[in-house]
């Protein structure tokens, strides 16, 4: 696992947190929730791609 991957996830978390705070303070709670969900989906897709890559490497290692 690369350190850049962790920094990307942390950056997305910081951006989503700031957007969430700004939207909640302006009275747009629904949009804040959707922003949080969008950030979560993006991070989950990144993690799923990484796990799929790991499984493919393990498959190749054992010749399956």
C-alpha positions in Angstrom: 0.0 0.0 0.0 1.3 3.4 -0.9 1.5 6.3 1.4 -0.1 8.5 -1.3 -3.2 6.4 -1.1 -3.6 7.2 2.6 -3.0 10.9 1.9 -5.6 10.9 -0.8 -8.2 9.4 1.5 -7.3 11.9 4.2 -7.6 14.8 1.8 -11.0 13.7 0.7 -12.0 13.4 4.3 -10.8 17.0 5.1 -12.6 18.4 2.1 -15.8 16.7 2.8 -15.7 17.8 6.5 -15.2 21.4 5.5 -18.0 21.3 2.9 -20.2 19.6 5.5 -19.6 22.3 8.1 -20.2 25.1 5.6 -23.4 23.6 4.4 -24.7 22.9 7.9 -23.9 26.4 9.0 -25.8 27.8 6.0 -28.9 25.7 6.8 -28.6 23.2 4.0 -28.5 20.0 6.0 -29.8 17.8 3.2 -27.0 18.9 0.8 -24.5 18.4 3.6 -25.6 14.8 4.1 -25.4 14.2 0.3 -21.9 15.6 0.2 -20.9 13.3 3.0 -22.4 10.3 1.2 -20.7 11.3 -2.0 -17.3 11.5 -0.2 -17.9 8.1 1.4 -18.8 6.5 -1.9 -15.6 7.9 -3.5 -13.4 6.6 -0.7 -15.2 3.2 -0.8 -14.6 2.9 -4.6 -10.9 3.7 -4.1 -10.6 1.0 -1.4 -12.5 -1.5 -3.5 -10.2 -1.0 -6.4 -7.2 -1.4 -4.2 -8.6 -4.6 -2.7 -9.4 -6.0 -6.2 -5.8 -5.2 -7.2 -4.5 -7.0 -4.1 -6.6 -10.1 -4.9 -5.4 -10.2 -8.5 -1.8 -10.1 -7.3 -2.4 -12.9 -4.8 -4.1 -14.9 -7.6 -1.1 -14.4 -9.9 1.3 -15.3 -7.1 -0.4 -18.7 -6.5 -1.1 -19.2 -10.2 -4.9 -19.6 -9.9 
